[in-house]
Amino acid sequence: MPVSHWPLCARPVEFDAVVTDYSMPAMSGLEFALALRERAKNLPIAVRSGVISDDMLQAFGRIGVHELMRKENTLDAPGPLLRRMLPHCS
């Protein structure tokens, strides 16, 4: 399915933030983050991955992903993550 058909990509301004995984069936987290960034320049994006390489850190940094984190560190404490991504909501 083309990215443009994903509801989130079609209307990203309806969301305050996005937390996604790096490994997905239809595209990578990088491709998804790029599609979101094209449509919503200031949308906070966090990406979870089991393995994080220097190349990933650089690629996600270039497109303005707010957080790149290991999977085991993300679901235990969603509050702190969202407070970092959405400081105006604290």
SERO-4910 file (N, C-alpha, C, O; in steps of 0.05 Angstrom, whole numbers):
BEGIN
 pado doro    nc1    nc2    nc3   cac1   cac2   cac3    cc1    cc2    cc3    oc1    oc2    oc3
  Met    A     17    -24      0      0      0      0     18     25      0     36     27     16
  Pro    A     13     44    -18     29     68    -18     26     84      8      5     84     21
  Val    A     47     97     15     47    113     40     24    133     40     12    137     61
  Ser    A     17    144     18     -4    164     17    -31    153     25    -49    169     32
  His    A    -34    127     24    -59    115     32    -61    109     62    -82    101     72
  Trp    A    -39    112     76    -39    107    105    -53    131    118    -44    154    112
  Pro    A    -73    127    134    -88    150    145    -69    170    160    -73    194    159
  Leu    A    -50    159    175    -32    177    190    -16    194    171    -12    218    177
  Cys    A     -7    183    149      9    199    130     -8    219    115      1    240    107
  Ala    A    -33    212    111    -51    230     96    -59    254    113    -63    276    102
  Arg    A    -61    251    140    -69    272    157    -52    274    182    -63    272    204
  Pro    A    -26    277    180     -9    277    204    -14    300    223     -8    298    247
  Val    A    -26    322    213    -31    345    231    -53    338    252    -56    354    271
  Glu    A    -67    316    248    -87    308    268    -74    294    292    -89    287    311
  Phe    A    -48    291    292    -34    277    314    -15    295    328     -3    313    315
  Asp    A    -12    292    354      7    308    369     36    297    368     55    312    369
  Ala    A     38    271    365     65    258    363     61    230    352     39    219    352
  Val    A     82    218    342     82    191    331    105    175    343    128    184    344
  Val    A     98    151    353    119    132    362    115    108    344     94     96    343
  Thr    A    136    100    330    134     78    311    158     59    314    176     65    329
  Asp    A    156     37    301    177     17    302    195     20    277    186     31    256
  Tyr    A    220     12    279    237     13    255    230     -9    235    229     -4    211
  Ser    A    225    -33    245    219    -56    228    189    -60    225    175    -67    244
  Met    A    179    -54    201    151    -57    195    149    -72    168    168    -72    152
  Pro    A    126    -85    163    124   -101    139    124    -85    113    135    -94     93
  Ala    A    111    -62    112    108    -48     87    131    -29     81    137    -23     57
  Met    A    145    -19    101    167      0     98    183      1    124    174     -8    144
  Ser    A    206     14    122    222     17    147    212     41    162    197     58    152
  Gly    A    220     43    187    213     66    204    225     92    192    213    113    195
  Leu    A    248     89    178    260    113    166    242    122    143    237    146    140
  Glu    A    233    104    126    215    112    104    189    124    115    179    144    104
  Phe    A    178    113    136    154    123    148    159    151    159    143    169    155
  Ala    A    181    155    174    187    181    185    191    202    163    183    224    166
  Leu    A    204    194    141    207    212    119    181    221    107    176    244    101
  Ala    A    162    201    104    136    208     93    121    227    112    107    245    103
  Leu    A    123    222    138    110    240    157    123    268    156    109    288    156
  Arg    A    149    269    155    164    294    156    156    311    131    155    336    133
  Glu    A    152    298    108    144    313     84    117    327     88    113    348     75
  Arg    A    100    316    104     73    327    108     70    344    133     52    360    135
  Ala    A     87    340    152     85    354    178    113    359    189    124    343    203
  Lys    A    124    383    182    151    389    189    158    389    219    180    383    226
  Asn    A    138    395    236    144    398    264    132    375    281    132    377    306
  Leu    A    121    354    268    110    332    283    132    317    299    151    308    286
  Pro    A    129    315    325    149    299    340    147    269    333    125    258    333
  Ile    A    169    257    326    170    229    318    191    215    335    213    225    339
  Ala    A    183    192    345    202    174    359    201    147    345    180    138    336
  Val    A    225    134    343    227    108    330    239     89    349    260     94    362
  Arg    A    227     65    351    238     43    368    252     23    350    243     17    328
  Ser    A    273     12    360    288     -9    345    302    -27    365    311    -19    386
  Gly    A    304    -52    357    319    -71    374    349    -67    372    363    -72    391
  Val    A    358    -57    350    387    -51    346    389    -23    335    374    -15    317
  Ile    A    407     -7    345    411     20    336    441     23    327    459     20    344
  Ser    A    445     29    302    472     33    292    478     63    289    460     80    291
  Asp    A    503     69    286    511     97    281    498    108    256    490    131    255
  Asp    A    496     91    235    483    100    210    454    107    215    444    127    204
  Met    A    440     92    231    412     98    238    410    124    253    393    141    246
  Leu    A    428    128    272    428    153    288    431    177    269    418    197    272
  Gln    A    450    175    250    455    197    232    431    201    213    423    224    209
  Ala    A    420    180    202    398    182    183    373    195    197    361    213    186
  Phe    A    366    185    220    343    196    234    348    224    244    330    240    245
  Gly    A    373    230    252    379    257    260    376    277    237    367    299    241
  Arg    A    384    269    213    382    286    189    353    294    183    348    316    174
  Ile    A    334    276    189    306    283    182    291    293    206    267    299    204
  Gly    A    305    296    229    292    309    252    275    291    269    256    301    282
  Val    A    282    265    270    268    248    289    276    256    317    300    258    323
  His    A    257    259    335    262    269    362    276    248    380    294    255    395
  Glu    A    269    223    377    280    202    394    284    177    377    266    169    362
  Leu    A    306    164    380    311    137    370    320    121    393    340    126    406
  Met    A    304    101    400    309     86    425    306     56    422    292     46    404
  Arg    A    319     42    439    317     13    440    289      5    449    277     17    467
  Lys    A    279    -16    437    251    -25    443    247    -30    473    226    -23    484
  Glu    A    266    -42    486    262    -49    514    260    -24    532    252    -27    555
  Asn    A    266     -1    522    265     23    538    241     41    533    238     62    544
  Thr    A    223     32    515    202     50    507    174     46    519    161     65    525
  Leu    A    166     21    523    139     17    532    136     17    562    114     18    573
  Asp    A    159     15    577    157     15    606    151     42    616    138     45    637
  Ala    A    159     63    602    155     90    612    146    109    590    161    127    582
  Pro    A    122    106    580    113    124    558    110    153    568    112    171    551
  Gly    A    104    157    593    100    184    603    124    202    599    122    223    587
  Pro    A    148    193    608    172    210    604    178    215    574    186    237    567
  Leu    A    174    194    558    179    198    529    160    219    518    169    237    504
  Leu    A    135    217    524    116    237    513    121    265    525    116    284    511
  Arg    A    129    267    550    136    293    561    159    306    546    160    330    542
  Arg    A    179    290    539    202    300    524    193    309    496    202    330    486
  Met    A    175    294    484    166    300    457    146    323    456    144    338    436
  Leu    A    131    326    478    109    346    479    112    363    504     95    362    522
  Pro    A    134    379    505    138    395    530    116    414    537    112    421    560
  His    A    101    422    517     78    441    522     55    428    537     37    441    547
  Cys    A     55    401    539     34    387    552     41    379    581     24    368    595
  Ser    A     65    385    590     74    378    617     59    393    638     64    390    662
***
